[in-house]
């Protein structure tokens, strides 16, 4: 590293040269508070090469200037790992630390922990370039996992949170509705399709919004069926109204753990409408852990999901979309990589970070507001801007 720094960083090289000026050559042992200094001095202060000791442990060994660590030297972090660094006025300017997992090169704090900007190269092939705090990846950074997966976005205490989203009028927003948008109990409400505008992105999670929330509804999904005997009585009316007002529309089915998957698929097909230009149908999967056990476990559940998707795909001629929660993605979806490869994903994740999956749509809140609809509405955002959305409409919709 002593040879690498002057090559990569001219300013650091100049600092190193200034700190490494020839010392007078006298040697002494000094008491510096609770520490003992042994090395070259000038005027009773450390100057030149010296070692700082606390008891039997070496705290620092390297260059000094005017009583302060300045130049090339080594120390240890709180984990006892050796830190090799360039110093100025008792502060690490840039340094490196290695262990069995990899090597960090970058800035440090006064506790000799990675802090500021730094680069990490793991021995397993992983890599990270970005912000650090107290020895952990925290802030914006770009990384690559050992498996080659790229992660660009916000990190917190070594955990990848995702891309921090800013919601603007340039994004593509849509809604999903069911019979609940028409009232509960004996109260019934209509939808004023001429007035549809998204006016609020909900309060259930923190979001960064640029400008006023006043967005058009660019697509709508309507619940059609659930299981093998539950249907939305407002599906056909809402479907026809969406098409009448030029809004791309699609149907979704709520998957039941208590019914045969093939029967559910046929029930959905018989009770829904599919016309040219419609959005791909959606399978909404939200089982509890107990329901997954009831189905025979994770593999059995995915077998049922594949059955439904296959039947509906064959009937409509397009790949259905799989709607799942962030928890489902984290806990179960890694067991079925073929699903994320073969089908688009729509994920429910309420927060300020974009989901870290290959997806088409994500549901950003369940408590949004839409003029023309009474009560709360699920608000969704398409994963892309107008050019990508136009491509999606051209290539992925029903022919």
Number of C-alpha atoms within 10 A of each C-alpha: 13 15 8 9 18 16 11 10 11 11 11 19 19 12 18 21 13 13 25 18 14 10 17 12 13 13 17 15 17 16 11 13 7 8 14 16 23 18 22 22 25 17 10 14 19 28 28 28 24 22 20 23 18 12 10 6 8 16 17 20 20 21 28 30 23 16 17 18 27 27 29 26 22 20 18 17 17 10 8 8 13 17 22 23 27 29 25 21 15 15 18 24 18 21 24 21 22 16 11 7 10 15 15 21 21 22 24 26 16 12 14 23 20 27 20 18 20 21 22 20 18 19 13 11 12 18 21 20 20 21 23 27 19 16 19 16 27 22 19 20 22 17 21 17 14 13 9 11 10 15 19 20 20 20 24 16 14 13 11 20 21 20 18 18 14 13 19 16 14 10 16 22 26 24 22 20 22 20 18 16 18 16 14 10 6 5 7 11 14 13 15 12 17 11 13 16 20 23 15 19 24 19 12 13 14 12 19 13 14 10 9 11 15 15 19 17 20 21 21 22 25 25 25 29 26 21 20 20 10 14 20 16 13 18 22 16 9 22 24 13 17 20 16 11 10 11 18 20 27 27 26 25 25 21 23 18 20 11 15 15 23 19 15 25 26 15 20 27 20 10 14 21 16 18 13 9 17 22 24 25 30 25 26 21 17 17 17 11 10 10 15 17 14 13 19 10 13 15 14 14 19 18 13 19 20 16 18 22 23 15 19 23 17 11 13 18 14 18 20 26 26 22 23 21 18 18 13 17 18 12 9 14 17 12 13 14 10 11 18 17 10 11 17 21 23 27 28 22 20 21 17 19 19 19 24 18 15 14 18 18 22 25 24 26 24 21 17 20 21 24 17 15 20 16 15 17 23 19 25 28 21 21 18 15 13 12 8 13 18 12 11 15 15 12 12 19 23 19 14
